[in-house]
């Protein structure tokens, strides 16, 4: 399986509901380094996994919709604990939509899966991996 990873980051504010979250129940900020890994069994006709420029741009667009935002105020996240795990899935799903609608180029239609990892610190991260 071949893979290509692109990286960006986002800064958000959010809070959580539930005692399990301790002090994170209060509004707080988070800076995530975000890796998006695209995988496929065979390279495309240009010997690429995916166009790195398009992958970088689409990841930037997805993160741009969240960057410098209070996630608690976004209607799509109303009543949702926007945990690192949840956000990894959200980003992966938005990237998958862009693959399916051709925004990562025709060659991207041969991708098998996407994995998104959000690094919330130098010691902790969470990932979501999905088939395409």
KOLZA-265767 format. One record per atom (N, C-alpha, C): residue in one letter; atom name; z, x, y. Coordinates in Angstrom, 2 decimals. Layout:
BEGIN
+------+------+---------+---------+---------+
: resn : name :       z :       x :       y :
+------+------+---------+---------+---------+
:    a :   CA :       Z :       X :       Y :
...
+------+------+---------+---------+---------+
# end
This chain:
BEGIN
+------+------+---------+---------+---------+
: resn : name :       z :       x :       y :
+------+------+---------+---------+---------+
:    x :    N :    0.00 :    0.86 :   -1.18 :
:    x :   CA :    0.00 :    0.00 :    0.00 :
:    x :    C :    0.00 :    0.90 :    1.23 :
:    x :    N :   -0.92 :    0.63 :    2.15 :
:    x :   CA :   -0.99 :    1.36 :    3.42 :
:    x :    C :   -0.15 :    0.63 :    4.46 :
:    x :    N :    0.38 :    1.37 :    5.43 :
:    x :   CA :    1.13 :    0.74 :    6.50 :
:    x :    C :    0.88 :    1.44 :    7.83 :
:    x :    N :    1.04 :    0.70 :    8.90 :
:    x :   CA :    0.98 :    1.21 :   10.25 :
:    x :    C :    2.12 :    0.56 :   11.03 :
:    x :    N :    2.87 :    1.35 :   11.77 :
:    x :   CA :    4.00 :    0.83 :   12.55 :
:    x :    C :    3.78 :    1.12 :   14.02 :
:    x :    N :    4.02 :    0.10 :   14.84 :
:    x :   CA :    4.04 :    0.27 :   16.30 :
:    x :    C :    5.44 :   -0.09 :   16.78 :
:    x :    N :    5.81 :    0.46 :   17.95 :
:    x :   CA :    7.19 :    0.31 :   18.45 :
:    x :    C :    7.17 :   -0.08 :   19.92 :
:    x :    N :    8.14 :   -0.92 :   20.27 :
:    x :   CA :    8.38 :   -1.31 :   21.66 :
:    x :    C :    9.87 :   -1.63 :   21.78 :
:    x :    N :   10.27 :   -2.22 :   22.86 :
:    x :   CA :   11.68 :   -2.61 :   23.00 :
:    x :    C :   11.77 :   -3.85 :   23.87 :
:    x :    N :   12.95 :   -4.49 :   23.82 :
:    x :   CA :   13.22 :   -5.63 :   24.68 :
:    x :    C :   14.71 :   -5.66 :   25.01 :
:    x :    N :   15.01 :   -6.21 :   26.17 :
:    x :   CA :   16.38 :   -6.39 :   26.61 :
:    x :    C :   16.61 :   -7.87 :   26.83 :
:    x :    N :   17.63 :   -8.41 :   26.19 :
:    x :   CA :   17.92 :   -9.84 :   26.28 :
:    x :    C :   19.40 :  -10.05 :   26.56 :
:    x :    N :   19.72 :  -11.27 :   26.96 :
:    x :   CA :   21.10 :  -11.73 :   27.03 :
:    x :    C :   21.20 :  -12.93 :   26.11 :
:    x :    N :   22.35 :  -13.09 :   25.48 :
:    x :   CA :   22.57 :  -14.26 :   24.63 :
:    x :    C :   24.04 :  -14.33 :   24.26 :
:    x :    N :   24.42 :  -15.46 :   23.66 :
:    x :   CA :   25.78 :  -15.64 :   23.15 :
:    x :    C :   25.67 :  -16.33 :   21.80 :
:    x :    N :   26.77 :  -16.31 :   21.07 :
:    x :   CA :   26.78 :  -16.90 :   19.73 :
:    x :    C :   27.87 :  -17.96 :   19.63 :
:    x :    N :   27.67 :  -18.87 :   18.70 :
:    x :   CA :   28.66 :  -19.90 :   18.39 :
:    x :    C :   29.23 :  -19.61 :   17.01 :
:    x :    N :   30.55 :  -19.57 :   16.90 :
:    x :   CA :   31.20 :  -19.36 :   15.61 :
:    x :    C :   32.17 :  -18.19 :   15.67 :
:    x :    N :   33.31 :  -18.39 :   15.07 :
:    x :   CA :   34.36 :  -17.37 :   15.10 :
:    x :    C :   33.92 :  -16.06 :   14.46 :
:    x :    N :   32.99 :  -16.11 :   13.52 :
:    x :   CA :   32.52 :  -14.90 :   12.84 :
:    x :    C :   31.96 :  -13.89 :   13.84 :
:    x :    N :   31.54 :  -14.36 :   15.01 :
:    x :   CA :   30.93 :  -13.49 :   16.01 :
:    x :    C :   31.94 :  -12.84 :   16.96 :
:    x :    N :   33.21 :  -13.21 :   16.86 :
:    x :   CA :   34.24 :  -12.59 :   17.68 :
:    x :    C :   33.87 :  -12.58 :   19.16 :
:    x :    N :   34.00 :  -11.41 :   19.83 :
:    x :   CA :   33.73 :  -11.36 :   21.27 :
:    x :    C :   32.26 :  -11.60 :   21.62 :
:    x :    N :   31.35 :  -11.52 :   20.66 :
:    x :   CA :   29.94 :  -11.78 :   20.94 :
:    x :    C :   29.67 :  -13.27 :   21.19 :
:    x :    N :   30.72 :  -14.10 :   21.06 :
:    x :   CA :   30.57 :  -15.50 :   21.43 :
:    x :    C :   30.35 :  -15.64 :   22.93 :
:    x :    N :   30.83 :  -14.66 :   23.68 :
:    x :   CA :   30.61 :  -14.67 :   25.13 :
:    x :    C :   29.22 :  -14.11 :   25.42 :
:    x :    N :   28.70 :  -14.48 :   26.57 :
:    x :   CA :   27.40 :  -13.97 :   26.99 :
:    x :    C :   27.44 :  -12.45 :   27.04 :
:    x :    N :   26.44 :  -11.82 :   26.45 :
:    x :   CA :   26.36 :  -10.36 :   26.43 :
:    x :    C :   24.89 :   -9.94 :   26.37 :
:    x :    N :   24.66 :   -8.69 :   26.67 :
:    x :   CA :   23.31 :   -8.16 :   26.64 :
:    x :    C :   23.05 :   -7.37 :   25.37 :
:    x :    N :   21.78 :   -7.27 :   25.02 :
:    x :   CA :   21.38 :   -6.47 :   23.86 :
:    x :    C :   20.04 :   -5.82 :   24.18 :
:    x :    N :   19.92 :   -4.57 :   23.82 :
:    x :   CA :   18.65 :   -3.85 :   23.93 :
:    x :    C :   18.21 :   -3.51 :   22.52 :
:    x :    N :   17.05 :   -3.99 :   22.14 :
:    x :   CA :   16.52 :   -3.78 :   20.81 :
:    x :    C :   15.31 :   -2.87 :   20.85 :
:    x :    N :   15.29 :   -1.85 :   20.01 :
:    x :   CA :   14.07 :   -1.12 :   19.72 :
:    x :    C :   13.42 :   -1.88 :   18.57 :
:    x :    N :   12.15 :   -2.23 :   18.73 :
:    x :   CA :   11.47 :   -3.10 :   17.77 :
:    x :    C :   10.30 :   -2.38 :   17.12 :
:    x :    N :   10.34 :   -2.32 :   15.79 :
:    x :   CA :    9.24 :   -1.77 :   15.00 :
:    x :    C :    8.52 :   -2.91 :   14.30 :
:    x :    N :    7.20 :   -2.93 :   14.42 :
:    x :   CA :    6.37 :   -3.89 :   13.69 :
:    x :    C :    5.49 :   -3.09 :   12.74 :
:    x :    N :    5.67 :   -3.33 :   11.45 :
:    x :   CA :    4.91 :   -2.62 :   10.42 :
:    x :    C :    3.93 :   -3.58 :    9.77 :
:    x :    N :    2.68 :   -3.18 :    9.75 :
:    x :   CA :    1.61 :   -3.96 :    9.15 :
:    x :    C :    1.20 :   -3.27 :    7.86 :
:    x :    N :    1.02 :   -4.06 :    6.76 :
:    x :   CA :    0.69 :   -3.48 :    5.47 :
:    x :    C :   -0.53 :   -4.16 :    4.85 :
:    x :    N :   -1.27 :   -3.34 :    4.09 :
:    x :   CA :   -2.41 :   -3.86 :    3.33 :
:    x :    C :   -2.68 :   -2.94 :    2.16 :
:    x :    N :   -3.28 :   -3.48 :    1.11 :
:    x :   CA :   -3.56 :   -2.70 :   -0.10 :
:    x :    C :   -4.71 :   -1.72 :    0.10 :
:    x :    N :   -5.74 :   -2.13 :    0.84 :
:    x :   CA :   -6.92 :   -1.29 :    1.07 :
:    x :    C :   -7.20 :   -1.23 :    2.57 :
:    x :    N :   -7.69 :   -0.10 :    3.03 :
:    x :   CA :   -8.05 :    0.03 :    4.43 :
:    x :    C :   -9.27 :   -0.82 :    4.76 :
:    x :    N :   -9.43 :   -1.16 :    6.04 :
:    x :   CA :  -10.59 :   -1.96 :    6.43 :
:    x :    C :  -11.85 :   -1.07 :    6.47 :
:    x :    N :  -12.96 :   -1.63 :    6.90 :
:    x :   CA :  -14.23 :   -0.90 :    6.87 :
:    x :    C :  -14.23 :    0.34 :    7.77 :
:    x :    N :  -13.29 :    0.40 :    8.73 :
:    x :   CA :  -13.15 :    1.56 :    9.61 :
:    x :    C :  -12.05 :    2.51 :    9.15 :
:    x :    N :  -11.53 :    2.26 :    7.93 :
:    x :   CA :  -10.42 :    3.05 :    7.36 :
:    x :    C :   -9.14 :    2.93 :    8.17 :
:    x :    N :   -8.88 :    1.72 :    8.64 :
:    x :   CA :   -7.67 :    1.41 :    9.40 :
:    x :    C :   -6.83 :    0.36 :    8.68 :
:    x :    N :   -5.54 :    0.39 :    8.94 :
:    x :   CA :   -4.67 :   -0.73 :    8.54 :
:    x :    C :   -4.90 :   -1.86 :    9.53 :
:    x :    N :   -4.77 :   -1.53 :   10.81 :
:    x :   CA :   -5.01 :   -2.48 :   11.89 :
:    x :    C :   -5.27 :   -1.64 :   13.14 :
:    x :    N :   -5.98 :   -2.19 :   14.09 :
:    x :   CA :   -6.24 :   -1.49 :   15.36 :
:    x :    C :   -4.90 :   -1.26 :   16.06 :
:    x :    N :   -4.53 :    0.01 :   16.23 :
:    x :   CA :   -3.22 :    0.36 :   16.79 :
:    x :    C :   -3.07 :   -0.14 :   18.23 :
:    x :    N :   -4.15 :   -0.13 :   18.99 :
:    x :   CA :   -4.10 :   -0.61 :   20.36 :
:    x :    C :   -3.83 :   -2.10 :   20.42 :
:    x :    N :   -4.53 :   -2.86 :   19.57 :
:    x :   CA :   -4.32 :   -4.31 :   19.54 :
:    x :    C :   -2.92 :   -4.64 :   19.02 :
:    x :    N :   -2.47 :   -3.92 :   18.00 :
:    x :   CA :   -1.13 :   -4.17 :   17.45 :
:    x :    C :   -0.06 :   -3.91 :   18.50 :
:    x :    N :   -0.23 :   -2.82 :   19.25 :
:    x :   CA :    0.73 :   -2.48 :   20.30 :
:    x :    C :    0.72 :   -3.54 :   21.40 :
:    x :    N :   -0.46 :   -3.97 :   21.79 :
:    x :   CA :   -0.56 :   -4.97 :   22.85 :
:    x :    C :    0.03 :   -6.31 :   22.43 :
:    x :    N :   -0.26 :   -6.73 :   21.20 :
:    x :   CA :    0.26 :   -8.03 :   20.75 :
:    x :    C :    1.79 :   -7.98 :   20.60 :
:    x :    N :    2.34 :   -6.87 :   20.10 :
:    x :   CA :    3.79 :   -6.74 :   20.03 :
:    x :    C :    4.38 :   -6.82 :   21.43 :
:    x :    N :    3.76 :   -6.15 :   22.40 :
:    x :   CA :    4.23 :   -6.21 :   23.77 :
:    x :    C :    4.23 :   -7.61 :   24.34 :
:    x :    N :    3.21 :   -8.39 :   24.01 :
:    x :   CA :    3.14 :   -9.79 :   24.47 :
:    x :    C :    4.28 :  -10.62 :   23.89 :
:    x :    N :    4.49 :  -10.47 :   22.59 :
:    x :   CA :    5.54 :  -11.25 :   21.92 :
:    x :    C :    6.90 :  -10.91 :   22.54 :
:    x :    N :    7.17 :   -9.62 :   22.70 :
:    x :   CA :    8.46 :   -9.21 :   23.25 :
:    x :    C :    8.55 :   -9.56 :   24.73 :
:    x :    N :    7.43 :   -9.52 :   25.44 :
:    x :   CA :    7.42 :   -9.85 :   26.86 :
:    x :    C :    7.91 :  -11.25 :   27.15 :
:    x :    N :    7.68 :  -12.17 :   26.22 :
:    x :   CA :    8.15 :  -13.54 :   26.40 :
:    x :    C :    9.68 :  -13.65 :   26.32 :
:    x :    N :   10.33 :  -12.62 :   25.76 :
:    x :   CA :   11.79 :  -12.62 :   25.60 :
:    x :    C :   12.49 :  -11.62 :   26.50 :
:    x :    N :   11.77 :  -10.61 :   26.93 :
:    x :   CA :   12.35 :   -9.49 :   27.66 :
:    x :    C :   12.98 :   -9.95 :   28.98 :
:    x :    N :   14.17 :   -9.46 :   29.27 :
:    x :   CA :   14.92 :   -9.79 :   30.48 :
:    x :    C :   15.19 :  -11.27 :   30.61 :
:    x :    N :   15.35 :  -11.95 :   29.48 :
:    x :   CA :   15.63 :  -13.38 :   29.48 :
:    x :    C :   16.99 :  -13.62 :   28.85 :
:    x :    N :   17.63 :  -14.72 :   29.29 :
:    x :   CA :   18.83 :  -15.21 :   28.62 :
:    x :    C :   18.33 :  -16.17 :   27.55 :
:    x :    N :   18.41 :  -15.77 :   26.31 :
:    x :   CA :   17.87 :  -16.57 :   25.21 :
:    x :    C :   18.55 :  -17.93 :   25.10 :
:    x :    N :   19.80 :  -18.02 :   25.56 :
:    x :   CA :   20.52 :  -19.29 :   25.54 :
:    x :    C :   19.83 :  -20.34 :   26.42 :
:    x :    N :   19.05 :  -19.91 :   27.38 :
:    x :   CA :   18.40 :  -20.83 :   28.32 :
:    x :    C :   16.99 :  -21.25 :   27.88 :
:    x :    N :   16.47 :  -20.66 :   26.82 :
:    x :   CA :   15.12 :  -21.00 :   26.37 :
:    x :    C :   15.17 :  -22.22 :   25.45 :
:    x :    N :   14.38 :  -23.25 :   25.75 :
:    x :   CA :   14.41 :  -24.48 :   24.93 :
:    x :    C :   14.16 :  -24.23 :   23.44 :
:    x :    N :   13.30 :  -23.27 :   23.11 :
:    x :   CA :   12.98 :  -23.02 :   21.70 :
:    x :    C :   14.18 :  -22.48 :   20.91 :
:    x :    N :   15.21 :  -21.99 :   21.61 :
:    x :   CA :   16.39 :  -21.44 :   20.94 :
:    x :    C :   17.64 :  -22.28 :   21.18 :
:    x :    N :   17.48 :  -23.49 :   21.69 :
:    x :   CA :   18.63 :  -24.36 :   21.97 :
:    x :    C :   19.46 :  -24.58 :   20.71 :
:    x :    N :   20.74 :  -24.28 :   20.80 :
:    x :   CA :   21.65 :  -24.50 :   19.67 :
:    x :    C :   21.49 :  -23.51 :   18.54 :
:    x :    N :   20.74 :  -22.42 :   18.75 :
:    x :   CA :   20.47 :  -21.45 :   17.69 :
:    x :    C :   21.24 :  -20.15 :   17.97 :
:    x :    N :   21.87 :  -19.61 :   16.95 :
:    x :   CA :   22.45 :  -18.27 :   17.06 :
:    x :    C :   21.31 :  -17.28 :   16.92 :
:    x :    N :   20.93 :  -16.65 :   18.02 :
:    x :   CA :   19.79 :  -15.73 :   18.02 :
:    x :    C :   20.24 :  -14.34 :   17.56 :
:    x :    N :   20.66 :  -14.29 :   16.32 :
:    x :   CA :   21.11 :  -13.04 :   15.71 :
:    x :    C :   19.95 :  -12.06 :   15.60 :
:    x :    N :   20.26 :  -10.83 :   15.34 :
:    x :   CA :   19.23 :   -9.81 :   15.16 :
:    x :    C :   18.30 :  -10.21 :   14.03 :
:    x :    N :   18.84 :  -10.73 :   12.94 :
:    x :   CA :   18.03 :  -11.16 :   11.81 :
:    x :    C :   17.08 :  -12.29 :   12.21 :
:    x :    N :   17.62 :  -13.28 :   12.93 :
:    x :   CA :   16.81 :  -14.41 :   13.39 :
:    x :    C :   15.67 :  -13.93 :   14.29 :
:    x :    N :   15.99 :  -13.04 :   15.22 :
:    x :   CA :   14.98 :  -12.54 :   16.15 :
:    x :    C :   13.90 :  -11.73 :   15.44 :
:    x :    N :   14.27 :  -10.99 :   14.40 :
:    x :   CA :   13.27 :  -10.25 :   13.62 :
:    x :    C :   12.25 :  -11.22 :   13.02 :
:    x :    N :   12.73 :  -12.33 :   12.49 :
:    x :   CA :   11.83 :  -13.35 :   11.92 :
:    x :    C :   10.97 :  -13.98 :   13.02 :
:    x :    N :   11.57 :  -14.28 :   14.13 :
:    x :   CA :   10.83 :  -14.89 :   15.24 :
:    x :    C :    9.66 :  -13.99 :   15.66 :
:    x :    N :    9.93 :  -12.71 :   15.84 :
:    x :   CA :    8.89 :  -11.77 :   16.26 :
:    x :    C :    7.81 :  -11.67 :   15.18 :
:    x :    N :    8.21 :  -11.56 :   13.91 :
:    x :   CA :    7.24 :  -11.47 :   12.81 :
:    x :    C :    6.35 :  -12.71 :   12.76 :
:    x :    N :    6.94 :  -13.87 :   12.94 :
:    x :   CA :    6.16 :  -15.10 :   12.91 :
:    x :    C :    5.16 :  -15.18 :   14.06 :
:    x :    N :    5.57 :  -14.75 :   15.25 :
:    x :   CA :    4.65 :  -14.76 :   16.39 :
:    x :    C :    3.50 :  -13.76 :   16.17 :
:    x :    N :    3.80 :  -12.61 :   15.58 :
:    x :   CA :    2.74 :  -11.66 :   15.27 :
:    x :    C :    1.79 :  -12.22 :   14.21 :
:    x :    N :    2.34 :  -12.89 :   13.21 :
:    x :   CA :    1.50 :  -13.49 :   12.16 :
:    x :    C :    0.54 :  -14.51 :   12.76 :
:    x :    N :    1.01 :  -15.30 :   13.72 :
:    x :   CA :    0.13 :  -16.26 :   14.39 :
:    x :    C :   -1.05 :  -15.53 :   15.04 :
:    x :    N :   -0.78 :  -14.40 :   15.66 :
:    x :   CA :   -1.83 :  -13.64 :   16.33 :
:    x :    C :   -2.81 :  -13.01 :   15.33 :
:    x :    N :   -2.30 :  -12.62 :   14.17 :
:    x :   CA :   -3.20 :  -12.13 :   13.12 :
:    x :    C :   -4.13 :  -13.25 :   12.69 :
:    x :    N :   -3.57 :  -14.42 :   12.42 :
:    x :   CA :   -4.35 :  -15.54 :   11.91 :
:    x :    C :   -5.37 :  -16.06 :   12.91 :
:    x :    N :   -5.06 :  -15.97 :   14.21 :
:    x :   CA :   -6.03 :  -16.48 :   15.18 :
:    x :    C :   -6.97 :  -15.39 :   15.71 :
:    x :    N :   -6.96 :  -14.21 :   15.08 :
:    x :   CA :   -7.93 :  -13.18 :   15.37 :
:    x :    C :   -7.59 :  -12.24 :   16.52 :
:    x :    N :   -6.38 :  -12.33 :   17.08 :
:    x :   CA :   -6.03 :  -11.50 :   18.24 :
:    x :    C :   -5.77 :  -10.03 :   17.88 :
:    x :    N :   -5.72 :   -9.70 :   16.60 :
:    x :   CA :   -5.60 :   -8.30 :   16.19 :
:    x :    C :   -6.90 :   -7.78 :   15.61 :
:    x :    N :   -8.00 :   -8.50 :   15.85 :
:    x :   CA :   -9.32 :   -8.08 :   15.39 :
:    x :    C :   -9.65 :   -8.61 :   14.02 :
:    x :    N :  -10.94 :   -8.58 :   13.70 :
:    x :   CA :  -11.41 :   -9.09 :   12.41 :
:    x :    C :  -10.84 :   -8.30 :   11.24 :
:    x :    N :  -10.67 :   -7.00 :   11.41 :
:    x :   CA :  -10.14 :   -6.17 :   10.33 :
:    x :    C :   -8.73 :   -6.56 :    9.93 :
:    x :    N :   -7.98 :   -7.15 :   10.84 :
:    x :   CA :   -6.60 :   -7.53 :   10.56 :
:    x :    C :   -6.50 :   -8.71 :    9.58 :
:    x :    N :   -7.61 :   -9.38 :    9.36 :
:    x :   CA :   -7.58 :  -10.52 :    8.42 :
:    x :    C :   -7.28 :  -10.05 :    6.99 :
:    x :    N :   -7.43 :   -8.77 :    6.72 :
:    x :   CA :   -7.12 :   -8.23 :    5.40 :
:    x :    C :   -5.68 :   -7.77 :    5.24 :
:    x :    N :   -4.87 :   -7.96 :    6.27 :
:    x :   CA :   -3.46 :   -7.56 :    6.16 :
:    x :    C :   -2.75 :   -8.41 :    5.12 :
:    x :    N :   -1.83 :   -7.78 :    4.41 :
:    x :   CA :   -1.06 :   -8.48 :    3.37 :
:    x :    C :    0.30 :   -8.95 :    3.87 :
:    x :    N :    0.93 :   -8.16 :    4.75 :
:    x :   CA :    2.25 :   -8.53 :    5.23 :
:    x :    C :    2.60 :   -7.81 :    6.53 :
:    x :    N :    3.62 :   -8.36 :    7.16 :
:    x :   CA :    4.20 :   -7.78 :    8.37 :
:    x :    C :    5.69 :   -7.66 :    8.14 :
:    x :    N :    6.26 :   -6.54 :    8.59 :
:    x :   CA :    7.71 :   -6.38 :    8.61 :
:    x :    C :    8.13 :   -5.99 :   10.01 :
:    x :    N :    9.12 :   -6.71 :   10.54 :
:    x :   CA :    9.64 :   -6.41 :   11.86 :
:    x :    C :   11.09 :   -6.00 :   11.72 :
:    x :    N :   11.42 :   -4.86 :   12.34 :
:    x :   CA :   12.79 :   -4.35 :   12.34 :
:    x :    C :   13.28 :   -4.26 :   13.77 :
:    x :    N :   14.44 :   -4.85 :   14.03 :
:    x :   CA :   15.09 :   -4.74 :   15.32 :
:    x :    C :   16.27 :   -3.79 :   15.15 :
:    x :    N :   16.24 :   -2.71 :   15.89 :
:    x :   CA :   17.33 :   -1.73 :   15.89 :
:    x :    C :   18.24 :   -2.10 :   17.05 :
:    x :    N :   19.46 :   -2.54 :   16.74 :
:    x :   CA :   20.36 :   -2.93 :   17.82 :
:    x :    C :   21.25 :   -1.79 :   18.27 :
:    x :    N :   21.27 :   -0.73 :   17.51 :
:    x :   CA :   21.98 :    0.49 :   17.90 :
:    x :    C :   21.47 :    1.61 :   17.00 :
:    x :    N :   22.04 :    2.78 :   17.17 :
:    x :   CA :   21.63 :    3.91 :   16.33 :
:    x :    C :   22.19 :    3.79 :   14.91 :
:    x :    N :   23.07 :    2.83 :   14.66 :
:    x :   CA :   23.65 :    2.69 :   13.33 :
:    x :    C :   23.39 :    1.34 :   12.67 :
:    x :    N :   22.73 :    0.41 :   13.37 :
:    x :   CA :   22.54 :   -0.93 :   12.80 :
:    x :    C :   21.17 :   -1.49 :   13.15 :
:    x :    N :   20.55 :   -2.11 :   12.16 :
:    x :   CA :   19.28 :   -2.78 :   12.36 :
:    x :    C :   19.15 :   -3.91 :   11.37 :
:    x :    N :   18.20 :   -4.81 :   11.64 :
:    x :   CA :   17.90 :   -5.90 :   10.73 :
:    x :    C :   16.39 :   -6.08 :   10.69 :
:    x :    N :   15.88 :   -6.48 :    9.53 :
:    x :   CA :   14.43 :   -6.63 :    9.32 :
:    x :    C :   14.10 :   -7.98 :    8.73 :
:    x :    N :   12.85 :   -8.38 :    8.96 :
:    x :   CA :   12.28 :   -9.54 :    8.30 :
:    x :    C :   10.87 :   -9.15 :    7.86 :
:    x :    N :   10.56 :   -9.43 :    6.61 :
:    x :   CA :    9.27 :   -9.10 :    6.02 :
:    x :    C :    8.62 :  -10.38 :    5.53 :
:    x :    N :    7.37 :  -10.60 :    5.92 :
:    x :   CA :    6.68 :  -11.83 :    5.52 :
:    x :    C :    5.26 :  -11.54 :    5.07 :
:    x :    N :    4.82 :  -12.34 :    4.14 :
:    x :   CA :    3.44 :  -12.28 :    3.67 :
:    x :    C :    2.53 :  -12.95 :    4.69 :
:    x :    N :    1.28 :  -12.56 :    4.66 :
:    x :   CA :    0.29 :  -13.18 :    5.56 :
:    x :    C :   -0.67 :  -14.05 :    4.78 :
+------+------+---------+---------+---------+
# end
